[in-house]
Amino acid sequence: MSDFQPTTSGEEWLGHNRGEKRRLWERLNPRHRKLLRVLATALALRQSKAHLPEPVRARLLAALDELERLASRIEQLLTLRKQP
């Protein structure tokens, strides 16, 4: 299994939040930062089609599909927050 090496760090990527006084990454507590790192690693593994044992790969793909559905629901809720 090859390790995925991102071109920029999560801190840099999340820091490109225009208009915020503090970078988004700096506003996250350590537990949430760890959560984002774990998610990024899992997404990178799926994207790179890493060679994982089939049971692990199937469970990872199912969990990531569930994550995408959850992220969509959260995104919808966040857009409601911005409406007057």
C-alpha positions as CSV (number, residue, x, y, z in Angstrom):
1,M,0.0,0.0,0.0
2,S,1.5,3.4,-1.0
3,D,1.2,6.3,1.3
4,F,-0.5,9.4,-0.2
5,Q,1.4,12.6,0.1
6,P,-0.7,15.7,-0.5
7,T,0.8,18.6,-2.4
8,T,-0.3,21.0,0.4
9,S,-1.0,20.4,4.0
10,G,-4.5,20.5,5.4
11,E,-3.5,23.6,7.4
12,E,-2.6,25.4,4.1
13,W,-5.7,24.2,2.3
14,L,-8.1,25.2,5.1
15,G,-6.2,28.5,5.5
16,H,-7.5,29.7,2.1
17,N,-10.8,30.8,3.7
18,R,-11.2,34.2,2.2
19,G,-12.7,36.9,4.4
20,E,-12.1,35.2,7.7
21,K,-10.0,36.9,10.3
22,R,-8.5,33.7,11.5
23,R,-7.7,30.7,9.3
24,L,-10.3,28.0,9.6
25,W,-7.7,25.4,10.6
26,E,-6.6,27.5,13.6
27,R,-10.2,27.7,14.8
28,L,-10.5,23.9,15.0
29,N,-9.7,22.1,18.2
30,P,-7.1,19.3,18.1
31,R,-9.8,16.5,18.1
32,H,-11.5,18.0,15.0
33,R,-8.1,18.5,13.3
34,K,-7.4,14.8,13.8
35,L,-10.8,13.9,12.4
36,L,-10.1,15.9,9.3
37,R,-6.7,14.2,8.8
38,V,-8.3,10.7,9.2
39,L,-11.0,11.6,6.6
40,A,-8.4,13.1,4.2
41,T,-6.3,9.9,4.5
42,A,-9.4,7.7,3.8
43,L,-10.5,9.8,0.8
44,A,-6.9,9.8,-0.6
45,L,-6.8,6.0,-0.3
46,R,-10.1,5.7,-2.2
47,Q,-8.9,8.2,-4.8
48,S,-5.6,6.5,-5.4
49,K,-7.3,3.1,-5.6
50,A,-4.9,1.7,-3.0
51,H,-4.5,-2.0,-2.8
52,L,-6.3,-2.9,0.4
53,P,-7.6,-6.3,1.5
54,E,-11.1,-6.7,-0.1
55,P,-13.1,-6.7,3.2
56,V,-11.3,-3.6,4.4
57,R,-11.7,-1.8,1.0
58,A,-15.5,-2.6,0.9
59,R,-16.0,-1.3,4.5
60,L,-13.9,1.8,3.7
61,L,-15.9,2.5,0.6
62,A,-19.2,2.0,2.4
63,A,-18.1,4.4,5.2
64,L,-17.0,7.0,2.7
65,D,-20.3,6.8,0.8
66,E,-22.1,7.3,4.1
67,L,-19.8,10.3,4.8
68,E,-20.6,11.9,1.5
69,R,-24.4,11.6,2.2
70,L,-23.8,13.2,5.6
71,A,-21.6,15.9,4.2
72,S,-24.4,16.8,1.7
73,R,-26.9,17.0,4.5
74,I,-24.6,19.3,6.5
75,E,-24.0,21.5,3.5
76,Q,-27.7,21.9,3.0
77,L,-28.1,22.9,6.7
78,L,-25.2,25.4,6.4
79,T,-26.8,27.1,3.4
80,L,-30.0,27.5,5.5
81,R,-28.0,29.3,8.1
82,K,-27.0,31.9,5.6
83,Q,-30.5,32.7,4.5
84,P,-32.3,35.6,6.0
